[in-house]
Amino acid sequence: MPRKLVSALMLAIGSLAGSLVYRRRVARKVERVDLYAEDGSMASIAAGMPDAERLLTLARELVALAR
Amino acid sequence: MLRRMDAAQALADLTEISSQVVHVAIVDEGGSVLATTIGDASRAGRFVESVSTLLDEADELRQQRGLATLAQLEAATLDGSVFVVRRGGRMIAATTRPDPTVGLVFYDLKHCLRSIAEEPGANGTPKRARKKSGNAA
């Protein structure tokens, strides 16, 4: 296999892996559920916490459904 | 003097002033859809059903964490957010584009819900005037 092709392939794979890692990190920062109670108290549950996943799955479905 | 406002009119006002909202549904105490921006009835039904499930799950979580009655929530995902506000038995749920201005969206949803029950008269609370353009914050 020509060297240039191998280099291009490696670069493409590296970019893809990098973007996946970046997207996951961003998702951890961005994705969350904020619950606001009537008395003014609030709880923020970040992605990655077990409680958040079920709610975030539902939210993703809703966002997709509403598109 | 206050008078009732049509839910569809309130929804139209909301979508006009809020550029961040993608779709909205207003649901009454019995779970019936009062107004929605989702044209297809079956999709609207599924949307409301999923919002109810989301609220049930959130309520369970709220109880576990010892919080008072749930008034509103935001679930933020990479592709957009889901906002739900409950007031006087009614509920308004909206989806937005990613990274919305949270306070502004909550304000608009609450205003919309309130305006269904009461529309301000001459001496009422002034409406927020905002043009639908980009990231108005």
N, CA and C atoms of all chains as a GROMACS GRO file, in nm:
protein
  612
    1MET      N    1   0.085  -0.121   0.000
    1MET     CA    2   0.000   0.000   0.000
    1MET      C    3   0.089   0.126   0.000
    2PRO      N    4   0.061   0.219  -0.085
    2PRO     CA    5   0.145   0.340  -0.089
    2PRO      C    6   0.146   0.413   0.045
    3ARG      N    7   0.262   0.472   0.073
    3ARG     CA    8   0.280   0.539   0.204
    3ARG      C    9   0.181   0.654   0.226
    4LYS      N   10   0.157   0.726   0.116
    4LYS     CA   11   0.067   0.842   0.126
    4LYS      C   12  -0.074   0.799   0.167
    5LEU      N   13  -0.116   0.686   0.110
    5LEU     CA   14  -0.251   0.636   0.139
    5LEU      C   15  -0.263   0.594   0.286
    6VAL      N   16  -0.156   0.528   0.334
    6VAL     CA   17  -0.154   0.486   0.475
    6VAL      C   18  -0.160   0.608   0.566
    7SER      N   19  -0.082   0.709   0.530
    7SER     CA   20  -0.081   0.832   0.612
    7SER      C   21  -0.219   0.897   0.614
    8ALA      N   22  -0.281   0.904   0.496
    8ALA     CA   23  -0.414   0.966   0.488
    8ALA      C   24  -0.515   0.887   0.570
    9LEU      N   25  -0.503   0.754   0.561
    9LEU     CA   26  -0.595   0.667   0.635
    9LEU      C   27  -0.578   0.685   0.786
   10MET      N   28  -0.451   0.691   0.828
   10MET     CA   29  -0.421   0.710   0.971
   10MET      C   30  -0.475   0.845   1.020
   11LEU      N   31  -0.458   0.946   0.935
   11LEU     CA   32  -0.505   1.081   0.970
   11LEU      C   33  -0.658   1.083   0.984
   12ALA      N   34  -0.724   1.014   0.891
   12ALA     CA   35  -0.870   1.008   0.895
   12ALA      C   36  -0.919   0.937   1.021
   13ILE      N   37  -0.854   0.824   1.053
   13ILE     CA   38  -0.894   0.747   1.172
   13ILE      C   39  -0.869   0.829   1.298
   14GLY      N   40  -0.753   0.897   1.301
   14GLY     CA   41  -0.719   0.981   1.417
   14GLY      C   42  -0.818   1.094   1.436
   15SER      N   43  -0.858   1.156   1.324
   15SER     CA   44  -0.953   1.267   1.332
   15SER      C   45  -1.088   1.219   1.384
   16LEU      N   46  -1.129   1.103   1.333
   16LEU     CA   47  -1.258   1.047   1.374
   16LEU      C   48  -1.259   1.014   1.523
   17ALA      N   49  -1.149   0.949   1.565
   17ALA     CA   50  -1.139   0.913   1.708
   17ALA      C   51  -1.136   1.039   1.795
   18GLY      N   52  -1.061   1.139   1.749
   18GLY     CA   53  -1.052   1.265   1.822
   18GLY      C   54  -1.186   1.333   1.835
   19SER      N   55  -1.261   1.335   1.724
   19SER     CA   56  -1.392   1.402   1.727
   19SER      C   57  -1.489   1.328   1.818
   20LEU      N   58  -1.476   1.194   1.821
   20LEU     CA   59  -1.564   1.116   1.910
   20LEU      C   60  -1.534   1.145   2.057
   21VAL      N   61  -1.405   1.150   2.089
   21VAL     CA   62  -1.365   1.180   2.227
   21VAL      C   63  -1.410   1.320   2.266
   22TYR      N   64  -1.391   1.416   2.172
   22TYR     CA   65  -1.431   1.554   2.198
   22TYR      C   66  -1.582   1.564   2.222
   23ARG      N   67  -1.659   1.495   2.134
   23ARG     CA   68  -1.805   1.499   2.145
   23ARG      C   69  -1.850   1.442   2.280
   24ARG      N   70  -1.785   1.336   2.323
   24ARG     CA   71  -1.822   1.276   2.452
   24ARG      C   72  -1.792   1.371   2.568
   25ARG      N   73  -1.678   1.437   2.559
   25ARG     CA   74  -1.642   1.532   2.666
   25ARG      C   75  -1.740   1.648   2.671
   26VAL      N   76  -1.772   1.700   2.551
   26VAL     CA   77  -1.867   1.812   2.544
   26VAL      C   78  -2.002   1.767   2.599
   27ALA      N   79  -2.043   1.646   2.560
   27ALA     CA   80  -2.173   1.593   2.606
   27ALA      C   81  -2.179   1.588   2.757
   28ARG      N   82  -2.067   1.547   2.819
   28ARG     CA   83  -2.064   1.540   2.965
   28ARG      C   84  -2.083   1.676   3.028
   29LYS      N   85  -2.031   1.778   2.959
   29LYS     CA   86  -2.044   1.914   3.013
   29LYS      C   87  -2.183   1.971   2.989
   30VAL      N   88  -2.236   1.945   2.868
   30VAL     CA   89  -2.361   2.009   2.826
   30VAL      C   90  -2.484   1.935   2.876
   31GLU      N   91  -2.483   1.804   2.865
   31GLU     CA   92  -2.604   1.728   2.894
   31GLU      C   93  -2.630   1.719   3.044
   32ARG      N   94  -2.749   1.760   3.083
   32ARG     CA   95  -2.787   1.758   3.223
   32ARG      C   96  -2.938   1.774   3.235
   33VAL      N   97  -2.988   1.743   3.353
   33VAL     CA   98  -3.130   1.767   3.381
   33VAL      C   99  -3.137   1.858   3.503
   34ASP      N  100  -3.208   1.969   3.489
   34ASP     CA  101  -3.227   2.061   3.601
   34ASP      C  102  -3.371   2.054   3.647
   35LEU      N  103  -3.389   2.022   3.773
   35LEU     CA  104  -3.524   2.013   3.830
   35LEU      C  105  -3.545   2.134   3.921
   36TYR      N  106  -3.655   2.206   3.899
   36TYR     CA  107  -3.686   2.325   3.979
   36TYR      C  108  -3.813   2.298   4.059
   37ALA      N  109  -3.804   2.313   4.190
   37ALA     CA  110  -3.920   2.290   4.276
   37ALA      C  111  -3.995   2.420   4.300
   38GLU      N  112  -4.119   2.405   4.348
   38GLU     CA  113  -4.204   2.522   4.371
   38GLU      C  114  -4.149   2.616   4.478
   39ASP      N  115  -4.072   2.562   4.572
   39ASP     CA  116  -4.019   2.647   4.679
   39ASP      C  117  -3.890   2.719   4.638
   40GLY      N  118  -3.852   2.704   4.512
   40GLY     CA  119  -3.734   2.774   4.463
   40GLY      C  120  -3.608   2.691   4.466
   41SER      N  121  -3.614   2.574   4.528
   41SER     CA  122  -3.495   2.488   4.530
   41SER      C  123  -3.476   2.422   4.393
   42MET      N  124  -3.354   2.378   4.369
   42MET     CA  125  -3.323   2.325   4.238
   42MET      C  126  -3.218   2.214   4.250
   43ALA      N  127  -3.229   2.113   4.164
   43ALA     CA  128  -3.129   2.006   4.161
   43ALA      C  129  -3.083   1.989   4.018
   44SER      N  130  -2.953   1.985   3.998
   44SER     CA  131  -2.898   1.966   3.865
   44SER      C  132  -2.830   1.830   3.860
   45ILE      N  133  -2.873   1.748   3.765
   45ILE     CA  134  -2.818   1.613   3.755
   45ILE      C  135  -2.743   1.602   3.622
   46ALA      N  136  -2.613   1.585   3.632
   46ALA     CA  137  -2.530   1.585   3.511
   46ALA      C  138  -2.532   1.451   3.441
   47ALA      N  139  -2.506   1.454   3.311
   47ALA     CA  140  -2.497   1.331   3.234
   47ALA      C  141  -2.386   1.244   3.292
   48GLY      N  142  -2.407   1.116   3.288
   48GLY     CA  143  -2.308   1.025   3.344
   48GLY      C  144  -2.353   0.974   3.479
   49MET      N  145  -2.435   1.054   3.548
   49MET     CA  146  -2.490   1.006   3.675
   49MET      C  147  -2.605   0.910   3.642
   50PRO      N  148  -2.616   0.802   3.718
   50PRO     CA  149  -2.716   0.700   3.684
   50PRO      C  150  -2.859   0.755   3.674
   51ASP      N  151  -2.893   0.850   3.760
   51ASP     CA  152  -3.029   0.905   3.760
   51ASP      C  153  -3.060   0.984   3.633
   52ALA      N  154  -2.957   1.041   3.575
   52ALA     CA  155  -2.980   1.131   3.461
   52ALA      C  156  -3.007   1.057   3.331
   53GLU      N  157  -2.950   0.938   3.318
   53GLU     CA  158  -2.954   0.871   3.188
   53GLU      C  159  -3.094   0.845   3.134
   54ARG      N  160  -3.184   0.796   3.221
   54ARG     CA  161  -3.320   0.767   3.177
   54ARG      C  162  -3.390   0.896   3.129
   55LEU      N  163  -3.373   1.003   3.206
   55LEU     CA  164  -3.434   1.131   3.169
   55LEU      C  165  -3.374   1.187   3.041
   56LEU      N  166  -3.242   1.174   3.028
   56LEU     CA  167  -3.178   1.227   2.907
   56LEU      C  168  -3.215   1.148   2.783
   57THR      N  169  -3.235   1.017   2.800
   57THR     CA  170  -3.279   0.935   2.687
   57THR      C  171  -3.416   0.982   2.639
   58LEU      N  172  -3.506   1.007   2.734
   58LEU     CA  173  -3.639   1.057   2.700
   58LEU      C  174  -3.630   1.194   2.633
   59ALA      N  175  -3.544   1.279   2.687
   59ALA     CA  176  -3.527   1.414   2.630
   59ALA      C  177  -3.473   1.407   2.487
   60ARG      N  178  -3.379   1.316   2.463
   60ARG     CA  179  -3.325   1.301   2.327
   60ARG      C  180  -3.433   1.256   2.231
   61GLU      N  181  -3.517   1.164   2.278
   61GLU     CA  182  -3.629   1.116   2.196
   61GLU      C  183  -3.724   1.231   2.163
   62LEU      N  184  -3.751   1.315   2.264
   62LEU     CA  185  -3.842   1.428   2.244
   62LEU      C  186  -3.786   1.530   2.144
   63VAL      N  187  -3.658   1.558   2.158
   63VAL     CA  188  -3.594   1.654   2.067
   63VAL      C  189  -3.599   1.599   1.924
   64ALA      N  190  -3.573   1.469   1.910
   64ALA     CA  191  -3.577   1.406   1.777
   64ALA      C  192  -3.719   1.405   1.721
   65LEU      N  193  -3.813   1.378   1.806
   65LEU     CA  194  -3.954   1.370   1.766
   65LEU      C  195  -4.005   1.506   1.718
   66ALA      N  196  -3.956   1.610   1.782
   66ALA     CA  197  -4.005   1.745   1.752
   66ALA      C  198  -3.936   1.808   1.633
   67ARG      N  199  -3.840   1.741   1.575
   67ARG     CA  200  -3.767   1.800   1.463
   67ARG      C  201  -3.850   1.806   1.336
   68MET      N  202  -5.883   4.497   3.376
   68MET     CA  203  -5.975   4.386   3.361
   68MET      C  204  -5.905   4.271   3.289
   69LEU      N  205  -5.932   4.147   3.333
   69LEU     CA  206  -5.867   4.033   3.273
   69LEU      C  207  -5.966   3.948   3.196
   70ARG      N  208  -5.921   3.895   3.086
   70ARG     CA  209  -6.008   3.804   3.013
   70ARG      C  210  -5.927   3.686   2.960
   71ARG      N  211  -5.995   3.578   2.934
   71ARG     CA  212  -5.928   3.457   2.891
   71ARG      C  213  -5.873   3.472   2.750
   72MET      N  214  -5.763   3.406   2.728
   72MET     CA  215  -5.702   3.409   2.596
   72MET      C  216  -5.703   3.269   2.539
   73ASP      N  217  -5.726   3.259   2.413
   73ASP     CA  218  -5.727   3.130   2.345
   73ASP      C  219  -5.588   3.066   2.349
   74ALA      N  220  -5.583   2.935   2.375
   74ALA     CA  221  -5.454   2.865   2.385
   74ALA      C  222  -5.377   2.873   2.253
   75ALA      N  223  -5.450   2.863   2.143
   75ALA     CA  224  -5.384   2.868   2.012
   75ALA      C  225  -5.322   3.006   1.988
   76GLN      N  226  -5.392   3.109   2.036
   76GLN     CA  227  -5.341   3.246   2.020
   76GLN      C  228  -5.217   3.265   2.107
   77ALA      N  229  -5.223   3.211   2.229
   77ALA     CA  230  -5.108   3.222   2.320
   77ALA      C  231  -4.987   3.150   2.260
   78LEU      N  232  -5.014   3.037   2.198
   78LEU     CA  233  -4.906   2.960   2.134
   78LEU      C  234  -4.848   3.037   2.015
   79ALA      N  235  -4.936   3.098   1.938
   79ALA     CA  236  -4.890   3.177   1.823
   79ALA      C  237  -4.803   3.294   1.869
   80ASP      N  238  -4.845   3.358   1.979
   80ASP     CA  239  -4.766   3.469   2.035
   80ASP      C  240  -4.628   3.420   2.080
   81LEU      N  241  -4.629   3.304   2.144
   81LEU     CA  242  -4.503   3.248   2.195
   81LEU      C  243  -4.405   3.220   2.081
   82THR      N  244  -4.453   3.153   1.979
   82THR     CA  245  -4.363   3.118   1.868
   82THR      C  246  -4.318   3.242   1.791
   83GLU      N  247  -4.399   3.348   1.800
   83GLU     CA  248  -4.361   3.471   1.732
   83GLU      C  249  -4.247   3.543   1.806
   84ILE      N  250  -4.255   3.543   1.939
   84ILE     CA  251  -4.153   3.618   2.014
   84ILE      C  252  -4.029   3.534   2.046
   85SER      N  253  -4.044   3.403   2.052
   85SER     CA  254  -3.929   3.321   2.092
   85SER      C  255  -3.867   3.249   1.973
   86SER      N  256  -3.746   3.290   1.942
   86SER     CA  257  -3.677   3.229   1.828
   86SER      C  258  -3.612   3.097   1.868
   87GLN      N  259  -3.604   3.074   1.998
   87GLN     CA  260  -3.532   2.955   2.045
   87GLN      C  261  -3.620   2.830   2.050
   88VAL      N  262  -3.749   2.853   2.060
   88VAL     CA  263  -3.841   2.741   2.071
   88VAL      C  264  -3.862   2.675   1.934
   89VAL      N  265  -3.853   2.544   1.932
   89VAL     CA  266  -3.875   2.470   1.807
   89VAL      C  267  -4.019   2.420   1.801
   90HIS      N  268  -4.060   2.343   1.902
   90HIS     CA  269  -4.198   2.295   1.909
   90HIS      C  270  -4.252   2.308   2.051
   91VAL      N  271  -4.381   2.331   2.060
   91VAL     CA  272  -4.446   2.350   2.190
   91VAL      C  273  -4.577   2.274   2.194
   92ALA      N  274  -4.613   2.228   2.313
   92ALA     CA  275  -4.745   2.170   2.334
   92ALA      C  276  -4.798   2.218   2.468
   93ILE      N  277  -4.926   2.256   2.468
   93ILE     CA  278  -4.991   2.298   2.593
   93ILE      C  279  -5.096   2.192   2.626
   94VAL      N  280  -5.089   2.141   2.747
   94VAL     CA  281  -5.174   2.030   2.787
   94VAL      C  282  -5.255   2.069   2.910
   95ASP      N  283  -5.383   2.030   2.912
   95ASP     CA  284  -5.466   2.064   3.028
   95ASP      C  285  -5.458   1.956   3.136
   96GLU      N  286  -5.533   1.976   3.243
   96GLU     CA  287  -5.527   1.885   3.359
   96GLU      C  288  -5.556   1.740   3.322
   97GLY      N  289  -5.650   1.722   3.228
   97GLY     CA  290  -5.689   1.586   3.189
   97GLY      C  291  -5.594   1.521   3.090
   98GLY      N  292  -5.491   1.592   3.049
   98GLY     CA  293  -5.395   1.537   2.954
   98GLY      C  294  -5.430   1.566   2.809
   99SER      N  295  -5.537   1.644   2.787
   99SER     CA  296  -5.574   1.678   2.650
   99SER      C  297  -5.486   1.792   2.598
  100VAL      N  298  -5.453   1.783   2.470
  100VAL     CA  299  -5.370   1.887   2.410
  100VAL      C  300  -5.456   2.008   2.378
  101LEU      N  301  -5.425   2.121   2.439
  101LEU     CA  302  -5.499   2.245   2.414
  101LEU      C  303  -5.451   2.311   2.286
  102ALA      N  304  -5.320   2.307   2.266
  102ALA     CA  305  -5.262   2.365   2.144
  102ALA      C  306  -5.122   2.310   2.127
  103THR      N  307  -5.081   2.296   2.003
  103THR     CA  308  -4.945   2.249   1.976
  103THR      C  309  -4.898   2.299   1.840
  104THR      N  310  -4.767   2.306   1.827
  104THR     CA  311  -4.710   2.347   1.699
  104THR      C  312  -4.682   2.225   1.611
  105ILE      N  313  -4.697   2.107   1.669
  105ILE     CA  314  -4.671   1.984   1.593
  105ILE      C  315  -4.795   1.953   1.509
  106GLY      N  316  -4.778   1.959   1.380
  106GLY     CA  317  -4.892   1.946   1.290
  106GLY      C  318  -4.956   1.809   1.290
  107ASP      N  319  -4.873   1.706   1.289
  107ASP     CA  320  -4.925   1.570   1.282
  107ASP      C  321  -4.981   1.526   1.418
  108ALA      N  322  -5.106   1.482   1.420
  108ALA     CA  323  -5.173   1.449   1.546
  108ALA      C  324  -5.107   1.332   1.619
  109SER      N  325  -5.064   1.231   1.546
  109SER     CA  326  -5.004   1.114   1.613
  109SER      C  327  -4.868   1.151   1.674
  110ARG      N  328  -4.793   1.235   1.600
  110ARG     CA  329  -4.664   1.280   1.655
  110ARG      C  330  -4.685   1.366   1.778
  111ALA      N  331  -4.788   1.451   1.772
  111ALA     CA  332  -4.820   1.536   1.887
  111ALA      C  333  -4.858   1.450   2.006
  112GLY      N  334  -4.934   1.345   1.980
  112GLY     CA  335  -4.974   1.252   2.086
  112GLY      C  336  -4.854   1.185   2.150
  113ARG      N  337  -4.763   1.139   2.065
  113ARG     CA  338  -4.642   1.072   2.115
  113ARG      C  339  -4.556   1.170   2.194
  114PHE      N  340  -4.551   1.295   2.145
  114PHE     CA  341  -4.474   1.399   2.211
  114PHE      C  342  -4.526   1.421   2.353
  115VAL      N  343  -4.658   1.438   2.364
  115VAL     CA  344  -4.719   1.463   2.496
  115VAL      C  345  -4.702   1.342   2.588
  116GLU      N  346  -4.714   1.224   2.530
  116GLU     CA  347  -4.696   1.100   2.608
  116GLU      C  348  -4.554   1.092   2.665
  117SER      N  349  -4.456   1.124   2.579
  117SER     CA  350  -4.316   1.120   2.624
  117SER      C  351  -4.288   1.227   2.728
  118VAL      N  352  -4.351   1.343   2.713
  118VAL     CA  353  -4.333   1.450   2.812
  118VAL      C  354  -4.390   1.404   2.947
  119SER      N  355  -4.506   1.338   2.943
  119SER     CA  356  -4.566   1.289   3.068
  119SER      C  357  -4.474   1.187   3.135
  120THR      N  358  -4.416   1.099   3.055
  120THR     CA  359  -4.321   1.001   3.109
  120THR      C  360  -4.201   1.071   3.170
  121LEU      N  361  -4.151   1.171   3.098
  121LEU     CA  362  -4.036   1.249   3.148
  121LEU      C  363  -4.070   1.314   3.282
  122LEU      N  364  -4.190   1.370   3.290
  122LEU     CA  365  -4.233   1.435   3.415
  122LEU      C  366  -4.245   1.334   3.529
  123ASP      N  367  -4.302   1.216   3.498
  123ASP     CA  368  -4.316   1.111   3.601
  123ASP      C  369  -4.179   1.070   3.655
  124GLU      N  370  -4.085   1.049   3.563
  124GLU     CA  371  -3.949   1.009   3.602
  124GLU      C  372  -3.883   1.119   3.685
  125ALA      N  373  -3.903   1.244   3.640
  125ALA     CA  374  -3.844   1.357   3.711
  125ALA      C  375  -3.905   1.371   3.850
  126ASP      N  376  -4.034   1.346   3.859
  126ASP     CA  377  -4.103   1.355   3.987
  126ASP      C  378  -4.050   1.251   4.085
  127GLU      N  379  -4.023   1.133   4.032
  127GLU     CA  380  -3.967   1.025   4.114
  127GLU      C  381  -3.830   1.066   4.169
  128LEU      N  382  -3.752   1.123   4.079
  128LEU     CA  383  -3.618   1.168   4.115
  128LEU      C  384  -3.623   1.280   4.219
  129ARG      N  385  -3.719   1.369   4.198
  129ARG     CA  386  -3.740   1.480   4.292
  129ARG      C  387  -3.770   1.428   4.432
  130GLN      N  388  -3.856   1.327   4.438
  130GLN     CA  389  -3.892   1.268   4.568
  130GLN      C  390  -3.770   1.206   4.635
  131GLN      N  391  -3.691   1.135   4.554
  131GLN     CA  392  -3.570   1.071   4.606
  131GLN      C  393  -3.474   1.175   4.666
  132ARG      N  394  -3.473   1.292   4.605
  132ARG     CA  395  -3.380   1.396   4.650
  132ARG      C  396  -3.441   1.490   4.752
  133GLY      N  397  -3.564   1.461   4.791
  133GLY     CA  398  -3.630   1.539   4.895
  133GLY      C  399  -3.666   1.680   4.856
  134LEU      N  400  -3.688   1.703   4.726
  134LEU     CA  401  -3.726   1.837   4.680
  134LEU      C  402  -3.877   1.855   4.694
  135ALA      N  403  -3.919   1.983   4.699
  135ALA     CA  404  -4.062   2.014   4.703
  135ALA      C  405  -4.125   1.983   4.566
  136THR      N  406  -4.254   2.010   4.554
  136THR     CA  407  -4.326   1.980   4.429
  136THR      C  408  -4.256   2.040   4.307
  137LEU      N  409  -4.248   1.959   4.203
  137LEU     CA  410  -4.178   2.001   4.082
  137LEU      C  411  -4.257   2.108   4.008
  138ALA      N  412  -4.193   2.220   3.979
  138ALA     CA  413  -4.260   2.329   3.908
  138ALA      C  414  -4.219   2.335   3.762
  139GLN      N  415  -4.093   2.308   3.738
  139GLN     CA  416  -4.042   2.315   3.601
  139GLN      C  417  -3.913   2.236   3.587
  140LEU      N  418  -3.880   2.201   3.465
  140LEU     CA  419  -3.754   2.129   3.443
  140LEU      C  420  -3.697   2.164   3.307
  141GLU      N  421  -3.566   2.144   3.299
  141GLU     CA  422  -3.498   2.153   3.170
  141GLU      C  423  -3.409   2.032   3.156
  142ALA      N  424  -3.424   1.962   3.045
  142ALA     CA  425  -3.334   1.851   3.015
  142ALA      C  426  -3.254   1.892   2.892
  143ALA      N  427  -3.124   1.914   2.912
  143ALA     CA  428  -3.039   1.964   2.802
  143ALA      C  429  -2.963   1.850   2.737
  144THR      N  430  -2.975   1.839   2.606
  144THR     CA  431  -2.898   1.739   2.531
  144THR      C  432  -2.815   1.812   2.425
  145LEU      N  433  -2.731   1.738   2.358
  145LEU     CA  434  -2.645   1.800   2.256
  145LEU      C  435  -2.726   1.856   2.139
  146ASP      N  436  -2.840   1.793   2.110
  146ASP     CA  437  -2.920   1.834   1.993
  146ASP      C  438  -3.029   1.935   2.026
  147GLY      N  439  -3.044   1.966   2.154
  147GLY     CA  440  -3.147   2.061   2.194
  147GLY      C  441  -3.193   2.033   2.335
  148SER      N  442  -3.280   2.120   2.384
  148SER     CA  443  -3.330   2.104   2.521
  148SER      C  444  -3.480   2.081   2.523
  149VAL      N  445  -3.525   2.019   2.633
  149VAL     CA  446  -3.668   2.003   2.657
  149VAL      C  447  -3.701   2.084   2.782
  150PHE      N  448  -3.801   2.170   2.771
  150PHE     CA  449  -3.846   2.250   2.885
  150PHE      C  450  -3.989   2.210   2.919
  151VAL      N  451  -4.017   2.198   3.046
  151VAL     CA  452  -4.154   2.171   3.090
  151VAL      C  453  -4.185   2.264   3.206
  152VAL      N  454  -4.301   2.331   3.199
  152VAL     CA  455  -4.346   2.416   3.309
  152VAL      C  456  -4.487   2.373   3.347
  153ARG      N  457  -4.511   2.356   3.477
  153ARG     CA  458  -4.645   2.320   3.525
  153ARG      C  459  -4.701   2.435   3.606
  154ARG      N  460  -4.829   2.463   3.585
  154ARG     CA  461  -4.891   2.571   3.662
  154ARG      C  462  -5.042   2.548   3.662
  155GLY      N  463  -5.097   2.544   3.781
  155GLY     CA  464  -5.242   2.531   3.796
  155GLY      C  465  -5.303   2.416   3.718
  156GLY      N  466  -5.238   2.303   3.719
  156GLY     CA  467  -5.292   2.186   3.650
  156GLY      C  468  -5.253   2.179   3.503
  157ARG      N  469  -5.222   2.294   3.444
  157ARG     CA  470  -5.181   2.295   3.303
  157ARG      C  471  -5.031   2.274   3.292
  158MET      N  472  -4.992   2.231   3.173
  158MET     CA  473  -4.850   2.208   3.150
  158MET      C  474  -4.814   2.258   3.010
  159ILE      N  475  -4.697   2.317   3.002
  159ILE     CA  476  -4.647   2.356   2.869
  159ILE      C  477  -4.510   2.293   2.851
  160ALA      N  478  -4.491   2.227   2.739
  160ALA     CA  479  -4.364   2.161   2.711
  160ALA      C  480  -4.310   2.213   2.579
  161ALA      N  481  -4.181   2.236   2.575
  161ALA     CA  482  -4.120   2.289   2.452
  161ALA      C  483  -3.985   2.226   2.427
  162THR      N  484  -3.952   2.214   2.301
  162THR     CA  485  -3.815   2.175   2.266
  162THR      C  486  -3.749   2.299   2.205
  163THR      N  487  -3.619   2.308   2.225
  163THR     CA  488  -3.545   2.423   2.172
  163THR      C  489  -3.423   2.375   2.095
  164ARG      N  490  -3.361   2.467   2.028
  164ARG     CA  491  -3.233   2.437   1.964
  164ARG      C  492  -3.127   2.420   2.074
  165PRO      N  493  -3.008   2.368   2.038
  165PRO     CA  494  -2.906   2.350   2.142
  165PRO      C  495  -2.863   2.482   2.208
  166ASP      N  496  -2.823   2.471   2.333
  166ASP     CA  497  -2.770   2.584   2.409
  166ASP      C  498  -2.863   2.705   2.412
  167PRO      N  499  -2.985   2.687   2.458
  167PRO     CA  500  -3.078   2.800   2.463
  167PRO      C  501  -3.049   2.892   2.581
  168THR      N  502  -3.112   3.010   2.580
  168THR     CA  503  -3.103   3.100   2.694
  168THR      C  504  -3.212   3.056   2.793
  169VAL      N  505  -3.169   2.979   2.892
  169VAL     CA  506  -3.262   2.908   2.979
  169VAL      C  507  -3.366   2.999   3.044
  170GLY      N  508  -3.319   3.107   3.106
  170GLY     CA  509  -3.410   3.197   3.177
  170GLY      C  510  -3.516   3.256   3.086
  171LEU      N  511  -3.473   3.288   2.966
  171LEU     CA  512  -3.563   3.350   2.869
  171LEU      C  513  -3.671   3.251   2.823
  172VAL      N  514  -3.630   3.129   2.799
  172VAL     CA  515  -3.727   3.026   2.755
  172VAL      C  516  -3.828   3.000   2.866
  173PHE      N  517  -3.780   2.987   2.990
  173PHE     CA  518  -3.872   2.966   3.102
  173PHE      C  519  -3.969   3.083   3.114
  174TYR      N  520  -3.915   3.204   3.098
  174TYR     CA  521  -4.000   3.324   3.108
  174TYR      C  522  -4.110   3.320   3.002
  175ASP      N  523  -4.071   3.289   2.879
  175ASP     CA  524  -4.168   3.286   2.769
  175ASP      C  525  -4.274   3.177   2.790
  176LEU      N  526  -4.232   3.062   2.838
  176LEU     CA  527  -4.328   2.952   2.859
  176LEU      C  528  -4.425   2.987   2.971
  177LYS      N  529  -4.373   3.044   3.079
  177LYS     CA  530  -4.460   3.083   3.191
  177LYS      C  531  -4.558   3.191   3.147
  178HIS      N  532  -4.506   3.285   3.070
  178HIS     CA  533  -4.591   3.393   3.022
  178HIS      C  534  -4.703   3.338   2.934
  179CYS      N  535  -4.667   3.243   2.849
  179CYS     CA  536  -4.766   3.181   2.760
  179CYS      C  537  -4.875   3.111   2.841
  180LEU      N  538  -4.832   3.034   2.939
  180LEU     CA  539  -4.927   2.958   3.022
  180LEU      C  540  -5.020   3.052   3.099
  181ARG      N  541  -4.959   3.160   3.151
  181ARG     CA  542  -5.036   3.257   3.228
  181ARG      C  543  -5.137   3.331   3.138
  182SER      N  544  -5.094   3.358   3.016
  182SER     CA  545  -5.180   3.437   2.927
  182SER      C  546  -5.303   3.359   2.882
  183ILE      N  547  -5.301   3.228   2.893
  183ILE     CA  548  -5.419   3.150   2.856
  183ILE      C  549  -5.530   3.175   2.958
  184ALA      N  550  -5.490   3.182   3.083
  184ALA     CA  551  -5.588   3.205   3.187
  184ALA      C  552  -5.629   3.350   3.197
  185GLU      N  553  -5.536   3.438   3.175
  185GLU     CA  554  -5.565   3.580   3.190
  185GLU      C  555  -5.484   3.664   3.094
  186GLU      N  556  -5.553   3.744   3.018
  186GLU     CA  557  -5.484   3.835   2.927
  186GLU      C  558  -5.485   3.973   2.989
  187PRO      N  559  -5.369   4.038   3.002
  187PRO     CA  560  -5.366   4.168   3.066
  187PRO      C  561  -5.445   4.274   2.991
  188GLY      N  562  -5.516   4.355   3.068
  188GLY     CA  563  -5.593   4.464   3.008
  188GLY      C  564  -5.507   4.588   2.997
  189ALA      N  565  -5.570   4.702   2.996
  189ALA     CA  566  -5.496   4.827   2.976
  189ALA      C  567  -5.395   4.852   3.087
  190ASN      N  568  -5.431   4.815   3.212
  190ASN     CA  569  -5.338   4.840   3.323
  190ASN      C  570  -5.262   4.715   3.364
  191GLY      N  571  -5.264   4.613   3.280
  191GLY     CA  572  -5.200   4.486   3.315
  191GLY      C  573  -5.050   4.491   3.298
  192THR      N  574  -4.986   4.378   3.325
  192THR     CA  575  -4.842   4.368   3.311
  192THR      C  576  -4.805   4.386   3.164
  193PRO      N  577  -4.708   4.468   3.136
  193PRO     CA  578  -4.671   4.485   2.996
  193PRO      C  579  -4.611   4.358   2.938
  194LYS      N  580  -4.640   4.334   2.812
  194LYS     CA  581  -4.584   4.218   2.745
  194LYS      C  582  -4.440   4.244   2.708
  195ARG      N  583  -4.360   4.138   2.707
  195ARG     CA  584  -4.222   4.153   2.666
  195ARG      C  585  -4.217   4.159   2.514
  196ALA      N  586  -4.158   4.264   2.464
  196ALA     CA  587  -4.150   4.278   2.318
  196ALA      C  588  -4.012   4.239   2.272
  197ARG      N  589  -4.006   4.137   2.190
  197ARG     CA  590  -3.875   4.094   2.142
  197ARG      C  591  -3.892   4.043   2.000
  198LYS      N  592  -3.807   4.089   1.914
  198LYS     CA  593  -3.818   4.046   1.776
  198LYS      C  594  -3.755   3.910   1.760
  199LYS      N  595  -3.812   3.832   1.669
  199LYS     CA  596  -3.762   3.698   1.643
  199LYS      C  597  -3.642   3.706   1.552
  200SER      N  598  -3.524   3.725   1.613
  200SER     CA  599  -3.404   3.730   1.530
  200SER      C  600  -3.285   3.677   1.607
  201GLY      N  601  -3.230   3.567   1.559
  201GLY     CA  602  -3.106   3.509   1.612
  201GLY      C  603  -3.108   3.486   1.761
  202ASN      N  604  -2.997   3.524   1.826
  202ASN     CA  605  -2.980   3.497   1.969
  202ASN      C  606  -3.020   3.615   2.054
  203ALA      N  607  -3.139   3.661   2.039
  203ALA     CA  608  -3.184   3.772   2.122
  203ALA      C  609  -3.183   3.733   2.267
  204ALA      N  610  -3.099   3.793   2.349
  204ALA     CA  611  -3.091   3.758   2.491
  204ALA      C  612  -3.098   3.878   2.577
   0.00000   0.00000   0.00000
